Amino acid sequence: MTNEQNNVQEQDEPQHYVTLHDNMTGQSYELPVMSGTEGPRAIDMRRLYAETGMFTYDPGFTSTAACESDITFIDGEKGILRHRGYAIDELAEHSDYMDVCFLLLHGELPSPEERADFVQSIMYHTMLHDQLSMFYRGFTRSAHPMAIMVGVVGALSAFYHDSTDINDPMQRMTAAHRLIAKMPTIGAYAYKYSLGQPFIFPSNELSFSENLLKMMFAAPTEEYVVNPVLAKAMDKVLILHADHEQNASTSTVRLAGSSGANPFACIAAGIASLWGPAHGGANEAVLEMLAEIGSKDRIPEFIERAKDKDDPFRLMGFGHRVYKNYDPRAKVMRAACHEVLDELGIEDDPQLEIAQELEKIALEDEYFISKKLYPNVDFYSGIILRAMGFPNNMFTVLFAIGRTVGWIAHWKEMLADPTKKIGRPRQLYTGQTQRAFAAVDNRSHTKKPNWWSLWSRTNNNN
């Protein structure tokens, strides 16, 4: 879609302006207002510095739109998440991950012919270059799988030179298909390597999610049959993580891409950003919290701690920075979670028992309801993945596999934007003003920085 089709107001045709008044100088400035198809309007600040000599100050970019996008719409107050206009719950219930990938990449759900061609292309690219598979041996067996993914995905550009020209639309599409297809293989290999088990090759006769589960859990010594309930749940996990607007990792991919970096480097940057516990590591943190609680009889103690604003303890997996209502993804994940638990018949897992009790309390306790601290997608996905047998350190890897298509869609959109510029945020400088240089013999500091003595001891011991 073009900006005209999206009814986005161009800079030279604004519907109206807002007035910025400088109380110090008495000057006023007219700033254009832009409107999208949905959501808040935006004040066009592109000429602010040129006209006023001032920047805006917005830590975390919570009030700043860094781009125009027609991929994903979120209304956190109403609990809305849509991809290309389609509600996330409808996509999760009535489509599969391949449909959603095509939708995010191309703007429409595929026709039967388009879907067949797309699935075939993805299946064609699932294998890794044999030399690349040996790259894993450079890591220790105890390496975090996300560390391996960052390295291997970044290394793809050294193996697939025919899809690194970002100015060639065909190469961009080839890179997109390769990344979507190879990410499950890369993640599964990281898992198998940590176990010391042989790699399982992808199988083209399986669906995307079935293939992922087989590469993760099969062994060469025996036949592996994919459980259809688990495959369906895995597919929903991938769909619900496919894109989430301008989050930290997506913004990282866009920022890296704005420099002209190749697609593999950009996605590796996104993986590194996703690794943070405040972002992709949140579902892993849920399981760590359940381990800390330990048993059901300790839940009341931790509930009271969560209600105490002076206690640093926080219930992970409840509430969301964006959603001030129920996370729409959590509704779908909750149903899938109970389907998986029923299918597997898990009754004696203490952490899952704790999770189910916490869910019950959060949905009934007036404190959680009034604060809108509903269980979010990380809470349920953590439980599902644990029940399936994934270790905690693989949770973010699976998140990265699902999110790859969203990163690529935003990368492609950024490259196609005629107004794109290399990302260059500004700052409010609060350091020293200019001062005279002093020779080393004339320097003295009455107080060492807090980190100095610790660093000195550590450095001298190593």
C-alpha positions in Angstrom: 0.0 0.0 0.0 1.1 3.6 -0.6 0.9 6.4 1.9 -1.9 7.9 -0.2 -3.9 4.7 0.0 -3.4 4.7 3.8 -4.7 8.3 3.9 -1.6 9.5 5.6 -1.3 13.2 5.3 1.8 14.4 3.5 4.0 17.1 5.0 2.9 19.7 2.4 -0.8 18.9 2.8 -1.5 18.7 6.5 -5.1 18.9 7.7 -4.1 21.3 10.5 -1.2 22.5 12.7 -0.4 22.7 16.3 1.3 25.7 17.8 4.5 25.5 19.8 5.1 28.6 21.9 8.5 29.4 23.4 7.9 31.3 26.7 11.6 32.4 26.8 11.7 34.1 23.4 8.0 34.7 22.8 8.2 33.0 19.4 5.6 30.6 18.2 6.0 27.8 15.6 3.4 26.0 13.5 4.0 22.2 13.3 2.0 20.0 10.9 -0.1 17.2 12.1 -0.1 13.8 10.4 -3.0 11.3 10.5 -2.9 7.6 9.9 -5.8 5.3 9.2 -6.1 4.4 12.9 -4.5 5.4 16.2 -3.2 8.7 17.6 -2.2 11.5 15.2 1.5 12.5 15.1 3.1 16.0 15.2 5.6 16.2 12.3 8.8 17.2 14.1 11.2 16.9 11.1 11.9 20.7 10.8 11.8 21.4 14.6 15.5 21.7 15.0 16.0 23.8 11.8 13.2 26.2 12.9 13.7 26.3 16.7 17.2 25.1 17.4 15.7 22.6 19.8 15.3 18.8 19.9 12.6 16.7 21.6 13.5 14.7 24.7 11.8 11.3 24.8 13.7 8.5 26.6 12.5 5.1 25.4 10.8 6.8 22.4 7.4 6.2 24.1 5.9 9.3 22.4 7.8 9.3 19.2 6.8 7.7 15.8 10.1 6.9 14.0 8.4 5.7 10.8 5.2 5.2 8.9 4.1 1.5 8.6 1.2 -0.4 7.3 2.1 -3.8 8.7 0.8 -4.0 12.3 -1.7 -1.9 14.3 -1.9 -2.0 18.1 -4.3 -0.2 20.4 -3.1 -1.0 23.9 -6.0 0.7 25.7 -8.6 -1.5 23.8 -6.5 -4.7 23.6 -6.3 -4.7 19.8 -3.6 -6.3 17.7 -4.1 -6.5 13.9 -1.7 -7.6 11.1 -2.6 -5.9 7.8 -6.1 -5.3 9.2 -6.7 -8.9 10.4 -7.4 -9.5 14.1 -4.7 -11.6 15.7 -7.2 -14.1 17.2 -8.7 -14.7 13.8 -5.3 -15.3 12.2 -4.3 -17.7 15.1 -7.6 -19.7 14.9 -8.2 -19.8 11.2 -4.8 -19.6 9.4 -1.3 -21.0 10.0 2.2 -19.5 10.3 2.9 -19.7 6.5 -0.3 -17.7 5.8 0.8 -15.1 8.3 4.3 -14.9 6.9 2.9 -14.3 3.4 0.5 -11.7 4.8 3.2 -9.8 6.6 5.6 -9.9 3.6 3.1 -9.1 0.9 0.1 -7.3 2.5 -2.5 -9.9 1.6 -3.4 -13.5 2.5 -2.2 -15.8 -0.2 -4.4 -17.4 -2.9 -4.1 -21.3 -3.1 -1.6 -21.0 -5.9 0.4 -18.3 -4.1 0.4 -20.3 -0.9 1.7 -23.4 -2.7 4.5 -21.5 -4.3 5.5 -19.8 -1.1 5.5 -22.9 1.0 7.6 -24.7 -1.6 10.1 -21.9 -1.7 10.4 -21.9 2.1 10.8 -25.7 2.2 13.5 -25.4 -0.5 15.6 -23.2 1.7 15.4 -25.0 5.0 18.8 -26.8 4.9 22.1 -25.1 6.0 25.3 -25.0 4.0 27.3 -28.0 5.3 30.3 -25.8 6.1 28.0 -23.5 8.1 26.8 -26.5 10.2 30.4 -27.1 11.2 30.5 -23.5 12.5 28.7 -24.7 15.6 31.8 -26.6 16.7 33.4 -23.2 17.4 31.1 -22.7 20.4 31.3 -24.5 23.8 28.5 -26.9 24.5 27.3 -24.7 27.4 26.9 -21.6 25.2 23.5 -20.0 25.4 21.5 -20.9 22.2 20.8 -17.2 21.6 24.6 -16.5 21.5 24.9 -19.2 18.9 22.0 -17.8 16.9 23.5 -14.3 16.8 26.7 -15.7 15.5 25.3 -18.2 12.9 22.7 -15.8 11.5 25.4 -13.1 11.2 27.6 -15.6 9.4 24.9 -16.3 6.7 26.1 -13.4 4.7 29.5 -15.1 4.3 27.7 -18.1 2.7 24.9 -16.6 0.6 26.4 -13.8 -1.4 23.7 -14.0 -4.0 21.1 -12.4 -1.6 23.0 -9.6 0.1 22.4 -6.8 -2.5 19.7 -4.8 -0.7 19.0 -2.8 -3.9 17.9 -5.8 -5.9 14.2 -6.8 -5.1 14.8 -10.4 -6.1 17.8 -10.7 -3.8 15.8 -9.1 -1.0 13.0 -11.7 -1.5 15.5 -14.6 -1.6 17.1 -13.4 1.6 13.6 -13.1 3.2 12.7 -16.7 2.3 16.1 -18.0 3.4 15.9 -16.4 6.8 12.3 -17.6 7.5 13.2 -21.1 6.3 16.6 -21.5 8.0 15.8 -20.0 11.3 14.1 -23.2 12.7 17.1 -25.2 11.5 19.6 -22.8 13.1 17.6 -22.8 16.4 17.2 -26.6 16.4 20.9 -27.1 15.7 21.8 -24.9 18.6 19.6 -27.0 20.9 21.0 -30.3 19.6 24.6 -29.0 19.9 24.0 -28.1 23.5 22.9 -31.7 24.2 25.8 -33.3 22.2 23.3 -34.9 19.9 23.5 -35.2 16.1 21.7 -32.6 14.0 18.4 -33.7 12.5 17.9 -32.6 8.9 14.7 -30.8 8.0 11.9 -32.8 6.3 10.2 -31.1 3.3 7.0 -33.2 3.7 6.3 -31.7 7.1 4.6 -28.4 7.9 6.7 -25.5 9.2 5.8 -26.2 12.9 6.0 -30.0 12.5 9.4 -29.7 11.0 10.6 -27.5 13.9 9.4 -30.0 16.5 11.0 -32.9 14.7 14.4 -31.1 14.4 14.3 -30.3 18.1 13.2 -33.6 19.5 13.8 -36.4 17.1 16.8 -38.8 17.3 18.4 -40.9 14.5 17.9 -44.1 16.4 14.1 -44.1 16.4 11.1 -42.9 14.5 9.6 -39.6 15.7 5.9 -38.9 15.2 4.8 -35.3 15.6 1.9 -34.9 18.0 -0.7 -32.8 16.0 -1.9 -31.0 19.1 1.6 -29.9 20.0 2.3 -28.9 16.3 -0.9 -26.8 16.3 0.1 -25.1 19.6 3.6 -24.5 18.2 2.1 -22.9 15.2 0.1 -20.5 17.4 3.2 -19.7 19.4 4.9 -18.6 16.1 1.9 -16.7 14.9 1.4 -14.8 18.1 5.1 -13.7 18.1 5.3 -12.9 14.3 5.2 -9.2 14.7 4.4 -6.6 17.3 4.9 -3.2 15.7 7.9 -1.0 16.6 9.3 -2.9 19.6 13.0 -2.9 20.7 14.2 -5.7 18.3 12.2 -4.5 15.3 13.4 -1.0 15.8 17.0 -2.4 16.0 16.5 -4.2 12.7 15.2 -1.0 11.1 18.0 1.1 12.5 20.7 -1.4 11.4 19.0 -1.6 8.0 19.0 2.2 7.6 22.8 2.1 7.3 22.5 -0.3 4.3 23.7 -3.3 6.2 22.9 -6.7 4.6 19.7 -8.5 5.7 21.5 -11.3 7.7 23.5 -8.7 9.7 20.2 -6.8 10.4 18.4 -9.9 11.7 21.4 -10.9 13.8 21.1 -7.4 15.4 17.5 -8.0 16.1 18.2 -11.4 17.7 20.8 -9.7 20.0 18.2 -7.1 21.0 15.5 -9.7 21.6 17.8 -11.6 23.9 17.3 -9.1 26.7 15.2 -10.2 29.6 13.0 -7.1 29.3 12.1 -8.2 25.8 12.3 -11.7 24.4 13.5 -13.2 27.7 10.3 -12.4 29.5 8.8 -15.9 29.1 12.1 -17.4 30.4 11.8 -15.1 33.4 8.3 -16.5 34.1 9.7 -20.0 34.6 12.5 -18.6 36.8 9.9 -16.9 38.9 7.9 -20.1 39.2 11.1 -21.8 40.4 11.7 -19.1 43.0 8.2 -19.5 44.4 8.8 -23.2 44.6 5.5 -24.6 45.9 1.8 -23.8 45.8 1.7 -23.1 49.6 4.1 -20.2 49.1 2.0 -18.4 46.5 0.1 -16.2 49.1 3.5 -14.9 50.3 4.6 -13.9 46.9 1.2 -12.4 46.0 1.5 -10.1 49.0 5.1 -9.2 48.0 3.8 -8.4 44.5 1.3 -6.0 46.0 3.9 -4.3 48.2 5.3 -1.4 46.1 8.4 -1.3 48.3 9.3 -4.9 47.6 11.4 -5.4 44.5 9.7 -8.7 43.7 7.5 -8.6 40.6 5.2 -11.3 39.2 6.6 -11.9 35.7 4.1 -12.6 32.9 1.4 -10.3 34.3 0.5 -7.0 32.7 2.1 -5.5 29.6 3.8 -2.2 28.8 1.7 -1.7 25.7 -1.6 -3.3 26.6 -3.6 -1.6 29.4 -6.3 -4.2 28.8 -6.1 -7.9 28.3 -3.3 -8.9 25.9 -5.2 -10.2 22.9 -2.5 -12.8 22.2 -2.9 -14.1 25.7 -6.5 -15.1 25.1 -5.5 -17.4 22.2 -2.4 -18.7 24.1 -4.5 -19.5 27.2 -6.7 -21.8 25.2 -3.7 -23.4 23.5 -2.0 -23.8 26.9 -4.8 -25.8 28.4 -5.1 -27.9 25.2 -1.4 -28.9 25.5 -1.7 -29.6 29.3 -4.7 -31.8 28.7 -3.1 -33.6 25.8 0.1 -34.4 27.7 -1.8 -35.2 30.9 0.8 -33.4 33.1 -0.4 -33.5 36.7 2.8 -33.8 38.8 4.9 -30.8 37.6 5.2 -28.4 40.6 5.9 -25.4 38.4 2.9 -25.9 36.2 0.7 -26.3 39.2 2.0 -23.0 40.6 1.4 -21.4 37.2 -2.2 -22.6 37.1 -2.9 -21.4 40.6 -1.3 -18.0 39.8 -3.5 -17.7 36.7 -6.6 -18.4 38.8 -5.7 -15.8 41.4 -4.8 -13.1 38.8 -8.2 -13.6 37.1 -10.2 -13.3 40.3 -8.2 -11.1 42.7 -9.5 -7.5 42.8 -6.0 -6.1 43.1 -4.9 -7.7 39.8 -8.2 -6.8 38.1 -8.1 -3.2 39.2 -4.4 -2.8 38.1 -5.2 -4.7 34.9 -2.4 -7.2 35.6 -3.8 -9.9 33.5 -1.6 -12.9 32.4 0.1 -12.0 29.2 1.4 -14.0 26.2 4.8 -14.6 27.9 3.1 -16.2 30.9 1.2 -18.8 28.8 3.9 -19.4 26.2 6.4 -20.1 29.0 4.0 -22.8 30.4 3.4 -24.3 26.9 7.0 -24.5 26.0 8.0 -26.1 29.3 5.2 -28.6 29.0 6.5 -29.5 25.5 9.9 -30.2 26.9 11.9 -27.1 25.9 14.5 -25.9 28.4 14.2 -22.3 29.6 17.1 -21.1 27.5 15.3 -22.1 24.3 12.3 -20.0 24.9 13.8 -16.8 23.4 15.2 -18.8 20.5 11.6 -19.9 19.6 10.5 -16.3 20.0 13.2 -15.3 17.5 12.1 -18.0 15.0 8.5 -16.6 15.1 9.5 -13.0 15.0 11.9 -13.3 12.0 9.2 -12.7 9.4 8.1 -9.5 11.3 11.7 -8.2 11.3 12.0 -8.9 7.6 8.7 -7.3 6.7 9.8 -4.1 8.5 13.2 -4.2 6.9 11.6 -4.5 3.5 9.2 -1.7 4.3 12.0 0.6 5.5 14.1 0.0 2.3 11.0 0.9 0.2 10.3 4.1 2.0 11.4 7.0 -0.3 11.9 9.3 2.8 14.2 6.9 4.6 17.4 8.2 6.2 20.1 6.6 8.3 18.9 6.4 11.9 20.6 9.1 14.0 18.9 9.9 17.3 20.0 13.1 19.1 20.8 13.6 22.7 20.6 16.0 25.6 24.2 16.4 26.6 24.8 16.7 30.3 28.6 16.2 30.5 31.6 18.5 31.0 31.9 21.6 29.0 35.3 22.4 27.3 38.3 22.2 29.6 42.1 22.4 29.3 44.1 19.3 28.7 46.6 18.4 31.5 49.7 16.3 31.1 49.7 13.0 33.0 52.1 14.3 35.7 49.8 17.2 36.5 46.6 15.1 36.9 45.1 14.2 40.3 41.8 12.8 41.3 40.8 13.1 44.9 38.2 10.4 44.6 38.3 7.3 42.4 35.1 6.1 40.6 33.1 3.4 42.4 34.0 0.8 39.9 37.8 1.5 40.0 38.9 -0.7 43.0 36.7 -3.6 41.9 38.0 -3.5 38.3 41.6 -3.2 39.5 41.3 -6.3 41.7 39.5 -8.3 39.0 41.8 -7.3 36.3 44.9 -8.0 38.4 43.6 -11.5 39.2 43.1 -12.4 35.6 
